[in-house]
Amino acid sequence: EPAAEVSAPPLYVNLTWHQHQPLYYKDENSVYSRPWVRVHATKDYLDMAEMIDQHPGMKATINITPSLMLQIDDYVNNGAKDLYWVLAEVPAAELTVEQKTFILERFFDANWDHIIAVHPRYKELLDLRGGTDEKAISAALESFSEQDFRDLQIWFNLAWVDPDYLQREPFKALADKGRDFSEEDKQTLFDGIFDLLQKVLPTHKALQEKGVIEVSTTPYAHPILPLIFNSDLALVGNPKAITPKEAFTYPQDAVYHLYKSVEMYEEHFGMPVR
């Protein structure tokens, strides 16, 4: 006899993507110290939301922190830049030794197998640099030509663009060109990057209104709110936790984190946060 069919209740799966960036420091010129808000916006944040929309019936929750909203707004509305963007814009012929050293040390900050190796010229530049120690960097300062530096300035920023967008203009022409970039190519690249940055938050708003995603959020700076309220609350979860001798307790700060988060969410998404 065949086994009797078992009627099981449906399994409900909730997919939640948590998009978080801390608030990065700015230098005396108001330049962000790190590029991660920008490059994750061009590589992941926009594409992930669009990808959900491409599959009818697919739904997901995307959590966007206020500290991420704030920095995207800063790029889009205030013309903010990060150090990696600023150094990429310096004409290769005018780079100082200090700037060249930073570029050699930091412009390969990407997954070597999945982001760098898929682009022959970028991989060629990685191989040309050799190692990462002081001796290798010193040697690369001598072996890298002006064109090598210019190509590296572009490739770090171009490779952090999602593969889907690399198939579209203005990025496709640059990716197809691959090498021997001009200073003018930088303007094309960063115009395209700025365009992607502009679309991130409005796209999430539109997809939420369409019913494809729900956008959730966190307290303003994404803090661990119970510990701001009272650091002794750590003992609830772990009685052996090491806590300050004098409890850190700022309930008014916890309230402000919630108030500011709600205010920013409603401003960006035009509806109350749940």
N, C-alpha and C positions, 0 to 999 in steps of 0.2 A: 504494500500500500504506500502511495506517495505521502510524504510528510505533510501534515496539515499546514496550510499557509498561516503564518503568524501576522496578525494585523498590528503593525507598530505605529505609534504616533509619529507625525512628521518631526524632523530634526531642524530646528531653527538655528541658523548660524549667523552671528553678527561679525562682520568684518570692520574693524576700526583701524584706520591709519593715523598714527600720531605724528603730526608734523611739528617738530619743536626745534627752535634755535635759541640759545641763550642770547642775551643782549651783549654784543661784542663791544669792546672798548674802542674809542676813537682817539686818535693822536691829536697833537696841538693844531693840526690842519683840518680837523673834523673828518679824517679818513678812517674808516673801519679797519681794524687790525687784521681781520680774517675775512675770507671771501665766501664763507659757507652758506650764508643766507642767499646770496646771489646765485652761486653755482648749483645749489640744490633746487632753486626756483627754476633755472633753465633746464636742469636735467630730470627733475622728479616731480615737483609739486604740481605743475600745470598738466603734465602728461598723465600722471596717475589719475587725476580727476577726469580728464577727457577719455581715458581708456575705459572707465566705468560706464560712461555714457555710450560707448560704442557697442555695448552688449545689452540688448533689450532685456529687461527683467532683473538685471544685476543692480544691487543696491549696496551702499557702504556708508559708513560714518567716517568723516575726516575731522580730526581734531586739530585746530589751528590755534596756537597760543597767541595771546596779545603781544608778547615780545617779538614774535615773528611778524605779526601784522605791522607793528610799529616800524620795523626795519625795512620791510617791503615798501611801506609808505614813504620812508625816508629816501629810498632809491628813486621811487617813481615821482614823488611830489617835490622833493627838495634837491634833487640832483646829487644825492650822496654817492660816494664811491668807496671802494675798499682798496687796500694797499696793492693788491695783485692787479686790479684794474688800472690804477694810477701808473704802476711800473710798466704795464704792458703798453701804455700810451706814450711813454718816453721814446722818442726816435732812437732806434738801435745805435745810430752813429754817435749819439750823445750820452749813452749810458756811462755812469761812473763805475769804478771798480767795485765799490760797495753795492751798487744796484745790480751789477752783473753777478756778484757773489750771491745775493739774495735770490735772483732769478734761477741760478744754477742749483741752489739748494732747495728751493720751494716750488718751482714751476713743474715739478714732476709729482706733486702731491695729488695723486690719483691712483686708482687700482692699475698696477702695471700690466696685468693680464687682460683685463676686460675693458679698460679705457685707453691705455697707451698702446698696447701691442696691436690693436685693430687698425691703427693708423700708421702706415709704414714710416712716414717722415718723423712722426713723434717718437716712434720706437728707435729710429736711427739716431735721433738726438739724445735719447736716453743712453744708448750704447756708446755714443761719442763721449758723453760725460764720464762714463766709467763708474767709479765708486762714489761714495758719499763722504769719505773722510777729507780732512783738510788738504792732504796731498793731492787727491783726485780733483778737488775743486780748483786748487791752484793751477793744476795742469790744464783743466778745462778752460780756465780764464785765458790761457794762451792759445789753445787749439780751436776754440769756438770763433768763427768768423762773425762779422757784422750780420751777415744773412742768417747764420745759425741762430743768433740771439733773436733776430726779428721773427723767424719762424717759430721759435720757442715761445716768444711773447704771445703769438697768435694761438699756437696749438694748445697751451694750457687752457685758455678760455674757450676755444672752439670745441675741444674734446669733452668739456663739461656741459655741452649742449646735448639734449636727448637725441638718440639715433633717429627717431621719427622726424625731428626737426632738421636733422642734417640732410634729410632727403628733400627738404624744401628750401626755397630761397628766403633770405640771402645766404644761408649757410651752405647750401649744396654747392654753389659755385666755389666757395672757399675750400670746402672739403675735397672737391674734385681737383682743384688747383694743387693743393697738398703741400707745396713748397715754393720757395722763391717769392714769398709774399712781399707786398709793397707797404709803405706806411699808410697809404690810402685804404688798403684792405682792413686796417684796424678800425677805421671809422664805420665801414660796412658791417663789420663784426659786432661792434658795440651798439650800433643802431638796432641790429637784430636782437641782441641780448636785452636791450631796454624795452623793446616791443614785447618780448616774452614776459618780462617782469610786470609790465602794465596789465597783463591779462590774468595773472594768477588769482587775485582776490575776486575780481568781477566774474570770472568763470565759475568759481565756487559758489558765488551768490546766485548766478543764473541756474546752475545745476541743482541747487537746493530748492529754488522756486519751481523747478521742473519736476521735483520729486525723485531725482536720481540719487542724490546724496543727502545726508544730514550733516551740517557742520556743527560740531561741538567745540567747546573751548575750555580753558582752565583759568584759575585766578591769574591776575595781571602778569606777574613776572614768573609764572609757573613755579611758585614756591611750594614747599611742603607745608600746607596751611596749618595743620594741627600743631606743628612745632613752633610756628610763629605765635599762635595763640598761647601755647605753654609747652616749653621743651620737655617738661616732665611727662607729657603724654607719650613720649617714646617708650616709657616703662610699661604701658598697656600692651604694646606689641611684643616687647622684649624686656622682661623684668631685670635682665642683667645688663641692659644698655648703659653706657657711660654718659651721664648727663652733666651739664654744668653745675658747679657748686651752688650758684645762684641762678635760679630758673630764668630762662629767657622767655618773657611773656609780654607780648605786644598785641593784645586783641584788637586794638584800634587799627593796627596795620593789616591784620587779617581781613577786617571789614573793608578796608580801603582796596585791597587786592580784588575782592569780590565786586565792589562797586565799580572800579575802573574797568574790570573785565566786561561786565554787563554793558557799560557805556560804550566801549570800543566795539563790542559785538554788534550792538544795535546800529551803530554808526556805519559799519561795514556791510551788514547783511540785511538791514531794514526790517528786522523782526526780533521779537524777544528771544533770548537764549533759553534753552530748556536745560 
